[in-house]
């Protein structure tokens, strides 16, 4: 069953440096009708002000996918990864048995990104990191696979029974997707 939920009905928080929309209960937003969907726990939309970000914090047993829509995100983690995530890139961090990381907007423009958390298929694995550039041409007028359990079709490999797609659609462009 598909349930339509307009973006304006999501949870919202404005922290000055961070504006965030929450599709499911998260942090200070609690809605017992929207706690997640299957193994999908979080879909947060973030807008991070220039020169600010999320300081070092920890996660465990979660597949975390970040998809930068505009601006750039600086990532640093306890696995030794130090990288920039520009617009169009998608990042997967398997938190596994525990990882710490930070995310900052070091640019002089707002960073806009989505963060998706999925409960892993196998808990307690070693933490892992992967990042990929997805050209806009591969999403224009169609859905492009970003993440899958087996990394097929050039997608990021996630430790979860889920797939994530993205598409860019204008005007009359459309795509159909068969739901299992």
Residue frames as qw, qx, qy, qz and C-alpha x, y, z in Angstrom:
[[0.000, 0.889, 0.458, 0.000, 0.00, 0.00, 0.00],
 [0.388, 0.281, -0.011, 0.878, 1.24, 3.48, -0.85],
 [0.238, -0.820, -0.447, 0.267, 0.41, 6.21, 1.63],
 [0.352, 0.628, 0.081, 0.689, 0.90, 9.77, 0.41],
 [0.461, -0.711, -0.302, 0.436, 2.27, 12.16, 2.99],
 [0.317, 0.882, 0.053, 0.344, 2.78, 15.76, 1.83],
 [0.577, 0.246, -0.353, 0.695, 6.10, 17.32, 2.76],
 [0.182, -0.556, 0.133, -0.800, 4.36, 20.04, 4.78],
 [0.811, -0.462, -0.132, -0.333, 3.07, 17.36, 7.20],
 [0.772, 0.113, -0.466, 0.416, 6.58, 16.24, 8.22],
 [0.562, -0.720, -0.191, 0.359, 8.16, 17.19, 11.52],
 [0.415, 0.745, -0.048, 0.520, 10.19, 20.40, 11.40],
 [0.606, -0.657, -0.135, 0.429, 12.91, 21.88, 13.58],
 [0.377, 0.814, -0.073, 0.437, 14.76, 25.18, 13.17],
 [0.744, -0.486, -0.146, 0.435, 17.97, 25.38, 15.22],
 [0.044, -0.911, 0.173, 0.371, 19.23, 28.54, 13.53],
 [0.079, -0.575, 0.720, 0.379, 22.26, 26.85, 11.95],
 [0.028, 0.018, 0.972, 0.233, 20.15, 23.82, 10.92],
 [0.651, 0.127, 0.082, -0.744, 16.68, 23.50, 9.45],
 [0.002, -0.134, 0.984, 0.117, 15.44, 19.91, 9.34],
 [0.738, 0.007, -0.118, -0.664, 12.37, 18.03, 8.18],
 [0.211, -0.219, 0.938, -0.164, 11.64, 14.58, 9.58],
 [0.567, -0.032, -0.594, -0.570, 9.48, 12.03, 7.76],
 [0.737, -0.336, -0.586, 0.007, 9.44, 9.82, 10.87],
 [0.563, -0.826, -0.019, -0.028, 9.78, 10.46, 14.61],
 [0.730, 0.266, -0.207, 0.594, 13.29, 11.74, 15.26],
 [0.279, 0.161, -0.345, 0.882, 15.01, 13.71, 18.05],
 [0.148, 0.179, 0.467, -0.853, 12.48, 16.25, 19.41],
 [0.571, 0.104, -0.294, -0.760, 9.81, 15.34, 16.83],
 [0.183, 0.014, 0.967, -0.177, 7.56, 12.51, 18.00],
 [0.642, 0.138, -0.145, -0.740, 4.56, 11.23, 16.06],
 [0.545, -0.134, 0.810, -0.168, 3.36, 7.74, 17.02],
 [0.765, 0.523, 0.283, -0.247, 1.70, 7.45, 13.58],
 [0.634, 0.724, -0.247, 0.110, 5.06, 7.90, 11.85],
 [0.659, -0.637, 0.394, 0.070, 7.77, 5.80, 13.55],
 [0.152, -0.429, 0.794, 0.402, 9.35, 4.38, 10.40],
 [0.824, 0.321, -0.066, -0.462, 8.34, 1.97, 7.69],
 [0.962, 0.146, -0.195, 0.123, 9.65, -1.60, 7.85],
 [0.773, -0.250, -0.068, 0.579, 13.42, -1.35, 8.24],
 [0.268, 0.571, 0.095, 0.770, 13.39, 2.30, 7.09],
 [0.442, -0.546, -0.513, 0.493, 13.94, 4.34, 10.24],
 [0.131, -0.712, -0.066, 0.687, 14.86, 7.87, 9.08],
 [0.460, 0.515, 0.370, 0.622, 14.46, 10.11, 6.06],
 [0.235, -0.784, -0.205, 0.537, 15.62, 13.55, 7.17],
 [0.465, 0.704, 0.189, 0.502, 16.00, 16.58, 4.94],
 [0.517, -0.615, -0.129, 0.581, 18.67, 18.96, 6.22],
 [0.359, 0.821, 0.034, 0.443, 19.71, 22.50, 5.32],
 [0.704, -0.457, -0.146, 0.524, 22.97, 23.36, 7.06],
 [0.073, 0.995, -0.022, -0.071, 24.14, 26.99, 7.30],
 [0.616, 0.612, -0.337, 0.364, 27.65, 27.88, 6.09],
 [0.150, 0.557, -0.592, 0.563, 30.42, 27.25, 8.61],
 [0.602, -0.307, 0.480, -0.560, 28.31, 24.97, 10.81],
 [0.647, 0.154, -0.702, -0.254, 27.53, 21.29, 11.14],
 [0.892, -0.393, -0.109, -0.195, 27.21, 18.20, 13.25],
 [0.128, -0.720, 0.658, -0.176, 30.12, 17.71, 15.67],
 [0.308, 0.242, -0.920, 0.012, 31.65, 14.30, 16.36],
 [0.699, -0.140, 0.357, -0.603, 28.95, 11.83, 17.42],
 [0.154, -0.221, 0.960, 0.082, 28.46, 8.08, 17.35],
 [0.791, 0.125, -0.145, -0.582, 26.21, 5.54, 15.65],
 [0.212, -0.245, 0.946, 0.013, 25.92, 1.78, 15.74],
 [0.288, 0.267, 0.918, 0.047, 23.98, -0.87, 13.85],
 [0.401, 0.758, 0.301, -0.418, 22.52, 1.43, 11.21],
 [0.537, 0.271, 0.473, 0.644, 23.01, 1.81, 7.46],
 [0.000, -0.798, -0.181, 0.574, 23.27, 5.57, 6.89],
 [0.512, 0.391, 0.475, 0.600, 22.99, 7.00, 3.38],
 [0.044, -0.726, -0.117, 0.676, 23.60, 10.71, 2.79],
 [0.493, 0.498, 0.528, 0.479, 22.68, 12.28, -0.55],
 [0.181, -0.494, -0.057, 0.849, 23.87, 15.86, -1.12],
 [0.398, 0.734, 0.543, 0.090, 21.46, 17.91, -3.25],
 [0.263, 0.882, -0.004, 0.391, 23.24, 21.30, -3.10],
 [0.296, -0.856, 0.384, -0.179, 26.41, 22.63, -1.54],
 [0.635, 0.340, -0.664, 0.198, 29.02, 20.33, -0.05],
 [0.776, -0.596, 0.051, -0.200, 29.38, 18.31, 3.14],
 [0.254, 0.598, -0.717, 0.252, 32.73, 17.61, 4.85],
 [0.926, -0.292, -0.141, -0.194, 32.85, 14.14, 6.42],
 [0.182, 0.550, -0.746, 0.329, 35.38, 12.83, 8.95],
 [0.879, -0.317, -0.139, -0.329, 35.08, 9.52, 10.81],
 [0.583, -0.607, 0.532, -0.090, 36.83, 7.18, 13.24],
 [0.920, 0.184, 0.309, 0.158, 37.64, 4.79, 10.38],
 [0.477, -0.360, 0.340, 0.726, 40.05, 7.42, 9.00],
 [0.344, 0.579, 0.564, 0.477, 37.85, 8.70, 6.18],
 [0.064, -0.633, -0.111, 0.763, 38.17, 12.44, 5.55],
 [0.301, 0.279, 0.690, 0.596, 36.28, 13.47, 2.45],
 [0.273, 0.271, 0.034, -0.922, 34.18, 16.14, 0.80],
 [0.313, 0.412, 0.854, 0.062, 30.72, 15.12, -0.42],
 [0.085, 0.175, -0.215, -0.957, 29.69, 17.52, -3.20],
 [0.641, 0.324, 0.209, -0.663, 26.21, 17.91, -4.69],
 [0.758, 0.370, -0.402, -0.356, 25.23, 14.78, -6.61],
 [0.308, 0.322, -0.871, 0.206, 27.35, 12.44, -4.49],
 [0.826, -0.402, -0.150, -0.365, 25.87, 9.70, -2.35],
 [0.095, 0.496, -0.773, 0.383, 27.64, 8.31, 0.72],
 [0.851, -0.315, -0.351, -0.232, 27.01, 5.08, 2.60],
 [0.005, 0.510, -0.715, 0.478, 28.28, 4.53, 6.11],
 [0.781, -0.283, -0.545, -0.112, 27.65, 1.17, 7.74],
 [0.316, -0.744, 0.357, -0.469, 27.85, 2.04, 11.43],
 [0.717, 0.110, -0.679, 0.113, 28.19, -1.62, 12.38],
 [0.669, -0.426, -0.520, 0.319, 29.48, -2.27, 15.90],
 [0.285, -0.861, -0.195, 0.374, 30.19, 1.46, 16.29],
 [0.524, 0.335, 0.179, 0.762, 31.61, 4.46, 14.49],
 [0.128, -0.769, -0.250, 0.574, 32.02, 8.16, 15.26],
 [0.440, 0.372, 0.412, 0.706, 31.86, 10.88, 12.65],
 [0.017, 0.626, 0.219, -0.749, 31.24, 14.57, 12.02],
 [0.392, 0.562, 0.568, 0.455, 29.57, 16.40, 9.13],
 [0.154, -0.642, -0.129, 0.739, 30.24, 20.07, 8.41],
 [0.470, 0.800, 0.302, 0.219, 29.39, 22.66, 5.83],
 [0.536, -0.431, 0.093, 0.720, 32.73, 24.40, 5.30],
 [0.314, 0.422, 0.464, 0.712, 31.46, 26.33, 2.26],
 [0.020, 0.173, 0.204, -0.963, 29.97, 29.82, 2.15],
 [0.533, -0.085, -0.370, -0.756, 26.60, 28.58, 0.84],
 [0.731, -0.182, 0.416, -0.509, 23.92, 26.45, 2.46],
 [0.118, 0.194, -0.956, -0.185, 24.28, 22.67, 2.15],
 [0.756, 0.026, 0.094, -0.648, 21.08, 20.77, 1.39],
 [0.278, 0.260, -0.918, -0.111, 21.08, 17.00, 1.84],
 [0.847, -0.242, -0.164, -0.444, 18.98, 13.98, 2.65],
 [0.005, -0.397, 0.883, -0.251, 19.97, 11.43, 5.26],
 [0.842, -0.084, -0.309, -0.435, 18.39, 7.98, 5.28],
 [0.230, -0.410, 0.831, -0.298, 18.81, 5.41, 8.06],
 [0.834, 0.026, -0.399, -0.379, 17.97, 1.76, 7.48],
 [0.723, -0.464, 0.477, -0.186, 18.17, -1.00, 10.10],
 [0.180, 0.529, -0.790, -0.251, 20.88, -3.44, 8.97],
 [0.864, 0.046, -0.419, -0.275, 20.29, -7.02, 7.88],
 [0.827, -0.113, -0.423, 0.352, 23.20, -8.16, 10.07],
 [0.301, -0.935, 0.088, -0.166, 24.00, -6.20, 13.25],
 [0.697, -0.624, 0.304, 0.181, 27.48, -5.93, 14.76],
 [0.820, 0.416, 0.107, 0.379, 29.51, -5.93, 11.53],
 [0.506, -0.263, 0.043, 0.820, 32.71, -3.92, 11.11],
 [0.201, 0.821, 0.160, -0.510, 31.99, -0.27, 10.22],
 [0.553, 0.166, 0.552, 0.602, 32.46, 0.58, 6.55],
 [0.134, 0.730, 0.060, -0.668, 32.33, 3.60, 4.23],
 [0.470, 0.256, 0.642, 0.549, 31.65, 4.11, 0.53],
 [0.167, 0.706, 0.123, -0.678, 31.01, 7.21, -1.59],
 [0.477, 0.256, 0.678, 0.498, 30.08, 7.66, -5.22],
 [0.166, 0.376, -0.119, -0.904, 29.38, 10.43, -7.70],
 [0.426, 0.473, 0.769, 0.052, 26.13, 9.93, -9.60],
 [0.107, -0.024, 0.337, 0.935, 26.04, 12.18, -12.69],
 [0.421, 0.355, 0.309, -0.776, 22.80, 14.12, -13.15],
 [0.475, 0.311, -0.560, -0.604, 22.52, 12.62, -16.65],
 [0.261, 0.000, -0.965, 0.007, 21.98, 9.18, -15.08],
 [0.055, 0.392, 0.748, -0.532, 18.96, 10.50, -13.12],
 [0.248, 0.268, -0.142, -0.920, 17.43, 12.84, -15.71],
 [0.661, 0.118, -0.273, -0.689, 13.90, 11.63, -16.47],
 [0.816, -0.023, -0.568, -0.102, 14.43, 8.24, -14.86],
 [0.714, -0.655, 0.200, -0.147, 15.13, 6.50, -11.57],
 [0.511, 0.551, -0.618, 0.230, 18.76, 5.58, -10.90],
 [0.862, -0.394, -0.305, 0.091, 19.64, 2.91, -8.34],
 [0.016, -0.838, 0.390, -0.382, 21.78, 4.51, -5.60],
 [0.207, -0.425, 0.811, -0.345, 22.03, 1.70, -3.03],
 [0.871, -0.014, -0.313, -0.379, 21.17, -2.00, -2.92],
 [0.831, -0.462, 0.303, -0.067, 22.05, -5.10, -0.87],
 [0.881, 0.037, 0.324, 0.342, 24.38, -6.43, -3.58],
 [0.209, -0.634, 0.276, 0.692, 25.75, -3.20, -5.09],
 [0.561, 0.376, 0.659, 0.330, 24.26, -4.05, -8.47],
 [0.349, 0.797, 0.356, 0.342, 24.20, -1.65, -11.41],
 [0.398, 0.423, -0.174, 0.795, 26.97, 0.48, -9.91],
 [0.459, -0.766, -0.138, -0.429, 25.08, 1.23, -6.70],
 [0.104, -0.549, 0.665, -0.496, 26.48, 1.46, -3.19],
 [0.602, -0.135, -0.787, -0.024, 26.29, -1.86, -1.31],
 [0.401, -0.488, 0.325, -0.703, 24.23, -1.61, 1.88],
 [0.156, 0.022, -0.954, 0.256, 23.89, -4.21, 4.63],
 [0.404, 0.250, 0.485, -0.734, 20.09, -4.04, 4.47],
 [0.296, 0.387, 0.840, 0.239, 17.13, -5.49, 2.62],
 [0.187, 0.843, 0.277, -0.421, 16.33, -2.27, 0.78],
 [0.531, 0.299, 0.350, 0.711, 17.03, -0.33, -2.38],
 [0.030, -0.761, -0.177, 0.623, 17.28, 3.45, -2.79],
 [0.489, 0.463, 0.479, 0.563, 16.66, 5.23, -6.09],
 [0.044, -0.644, -0.117, 0.754, 16.84, 8.88, -7.14],
 [0.437, 0.501, 0.571, 0.481, 15.56, 10.74, -10.18],
 [0.048, -0.384, -0.016, 0.922, 15.44, 14.26, -11.60],
 [0.230, 0.540, 0.770, 0.250, 12.12, 15.12, -13.21],
 [0.064, 0.347, 0.026, -0.935, 10.91, 18.33, -14.88],
 [0.459, 0.235, -0.300, -0.803, 7.72, 19.11, -16.80],
 [0.868, 0.088, -0.140, -0.469, 6.31, 16.01, -18.44],
 [0.371, 0.383, -0.837, 0.126, 9.13, 13.63, -17.43],
 [0.793, -0.326, 0.221, -0.466, 7.93, 10.58, -15.53],
 [0.273, 0.324, -0.905, 0.020, 9.05, 7.11, -14.51],
 [0.851, -0.291, -0.147, -0.412, 7.26, 4.00, -13.33],
 [0.055, 0.446, -0.837, 0.311, 8.58, 1.77, -10.58],
 [0.771, -0.220, -0.533, -0.272, 7.25, -1.69, -9.75],
 [0.358, -0.551, 0.556, -0.508, 7.01, -2.24, -6.00],
 [0.326, 0.099, -0.940, 0.033, 7.71, -5.79, -4.82]]
